[in-house]
Amino acid sequence: MTKRLATPYACGAALTHADAMITTLIWYMQDRMDEVLSPSAHAALISLAEHCEALPAFRAAAPSDLEAMPRS
């Protein structure tokens, strides 16, 4: 999947549903399964997620500390 990413978004020049899905998946994996993601092997996916998370719509939708999922 990393090799198929376009720029600046997953499918090219426009933000799509794929970007939202990848970003939420990367966020979840970093939050719950950090050891699964390799910063070097998954750099493109992590970079895409960071790019999307900086967008106003993603920042507005980010969960607050009160909404964070409890760890088991």
Residue frames as qw, qx, qy, qz and C-alpha x, y, z in Angstrom:
[[0.000, 0.887, 0.462, 0.000, 0.00, 0.00, 0.00],
 [0.340, -0.744, 0.086, 0.568, 2.83, 2.38, 0.82],
 [0.378, -0.121, 0.582, 0.710, 4.20, 2.07, -2.71],
 [0.159, 0.558, 0.701, 0.415, 0.81, 2.97, -4.22],
 [0.132, -0.792, -0.361, 0.475, 0.36, 6.26, -2.35],
 [0.389, 0.675, 0.220, 0.586, 0.21, 9.40, -4.46],
 [0.331, -0.325, -0.310, 0.830, 0.91, 12.91, -3.20],
 [0.062, -0.444, 0.584, -0.677, -0.16, 15.01, -1.46],
 [0.719, -0.147, 0.375, -0.566, -3.01, 12.61, -0.62],
 [0.626, -0.116, 0.771, 0.001, -3.45, 8.85, -0.95],
 [0.626, 0.470, 0.608, 0.136, -5.12, 9.00, -4.36],
 [0.449, 0.505, 0.287, 0.679, -3.62, 12.20, -5.78],
 [0.153, 0.314, -0.072, 0.934, -4.24, 15.90, -5.50],
 [0.489, -0.461, -0.119, -0.731, -7.61, 15.78, -3.70],
 [0.264, -0.204, 0.780, -0.530, -8.52, 14.66, -0.19],
 [0.629, -0.083, -0.596, -0.492, -10.69, 11.52, -0.38],
 [0.845, -0.416, 0.019, -0.335, -12.34, 9.00, 1.89],
 [0.885, 0.140, -0.322, 0.306, -9.15, 6.91, 1.58],
 [0.262, 0.499, -0.395, 0.726, -7.20, 9.63, 3.37],
 [0.549, -0.499, 0.208, -0.638, -9.68, 9.75, 6.24],
 [0.973, -0.159, -0.110, -0.128, -9.60, 5.98, 6.60],
 [0.745, 0.286, -0.364, 0.481, -5.80, 5.74, 6.45],
 [0.018, 0.562, -0.352, 0.748, -5.40, 8.60, 8.92],
 [0.708, -0.452, 0.169, -0.516, -7.79, 7.09, 11.47],
 [0.978, -0.006, -0.198, 0.070, -6.18, 3.67, 11.07],
 [0.556, 0.401, -0.393, 0.612, -2.68, 5.07, 11.59],
 [0.286, -0.573, 0.297, -0.708, -3.88, 7.08, 14.60],
 [0.888, -0.321, 0.032, -0.327, -5.44, 3.95, 16.11],
 [0.915, 0.142, -0.267, 0.268, -2.39, 1.80, 15.43],
 [0.323, 0.500, -0.401, 0.696, -0.04, 4.39, 16.94],
 [0.468, -0.512, 0.252, -0.675, -2.30, 4.73, 19.98],
 [0.890, -0.232, 0.201, -0.338, -2.97, 1.02, 20.54],
 [0.956, 0.046, 0.206, 0.206, -0.31, -0.95, 18.68],
 [0.056, 0.929, -0.300, -0.207, 2.68, 1.33, 18.34],
 [0.475, -0.439, 0.720, 0.252, 5.07, -1.60, 17.96],
 [0.704, 0.421, 0.567, 0.071, 3.27, -2.68, 14.76],
 [0.432, 0.898, 0.059, 0.061, 4.25, 0.43, 12.80],
 [0.724, -0.162, 0.123, 0.659, 7.83, 0.82, 11.69],
 [0.025, 0.850, 0.026, -0.526, 8.81, 4.49, 11.26],
 [0.093, -0.462, 0.636, 0.611, 11.03, 3.55, 8.31],
 [0.171, 0.170, 0.918, 0.314, 8.85, 0.91, 6.64],
 [0.054, 0.720, 0.691, 0.032, 5.63, 2.89, 7.09],
 [0.251, -0.320, -0.044, 0.913, 7.04, 6.39, 6.69],
 [0.088, -0.184, -0.496, -0.844, 4.76, 7.29, 3.77],
 [0.396, -0.574, -0.684, -0.216, 1.61, 6.24, 5.64],
 [0.439, -0.564, -0.406, 0.569, 2.68, 8.03, 8.82],
 [0.184, -0.146, 0.160, 0.959, 3.54, 11.14, 6.80],
 [0.210, -0.394, -0.607, -0.658, 0.13, 11.08, 5.08],
 [0.452, -0.636, -0.619, 0.089, -1.60, 10.76, 8.46],
 [0.379, -0.449, -0.204, 0.783, 0.41, 13.66, 9.90],
 [0.046, 0.085, 0.372, 0.923, -0.42, 15.78, 6.84],
 [0.339, -0.514, -0.638, -0.462, -4.15, 15.05, 7.22],
 [0.489, -0.580, -0.549, 0.352, -4.13, 15.52, 11.00],
 [0.276, -0.243, -0.056, 0.928, -2.84, 19.07, 10.45],
 [0.093, -0.383, -0.528, -0.752, -5.93, 19.98, 8.39],
 [0.303, -0.202, 0.296, -0.883, -8.59, 22.03, 10.22],
 [0.788, -0.137, -0.272, -0.535, -11.33, 19.41, 9.69],
 [0.761, -0.009, -0.617, 0.199, -9.20, 16.66, 11.22],
 [0.192, 0.172, -0.539, 0.802, -8.17, 18.87, 14.14],
 [0.490, -0.212, 0.082, -0.842, -11.82, 19.74, 14.79],
 [0.871, -0.102, -0.315, -0.363, -12.80, 16.07, 14.82],
 [0.436, 0.299, -0.759, 0.381, -9.95, 14.86, 17.03],
 [0.647, -0.565, -0.511, -0.043, -11.13, 13.26, 20.26],
 [0.187, -0.801, 0.307, -0.479, -10.58, 15.28, 23.41],
 [0.120, 0.333, -0.851, 0.388, -8.83, 13.82, 26.45],
 [0.543, -0.011, 0.536, -0.646, -12.28, 13.14, 27.91],
 [0.841, 0.327, -0.046, -0.428, -13.22, 11.12, 24.82],
 [0.232, 0.535, -0.811, -0.050, -10.09, 9.00, 24.74],
 [0.882, -0.105, -0.399, -0.227, -10.65, 5.28, 24.82],
 [0.585, -0.660, 0.442, -0.167, -9.54, 3.71, 28.08],
 [0.389, 0.459, -0.799, -0.024, -6.67, 1.27, 27.93],
 [0.905, -0.284, -0.148, -0.279, -7.40, -2.23, 29.10]]
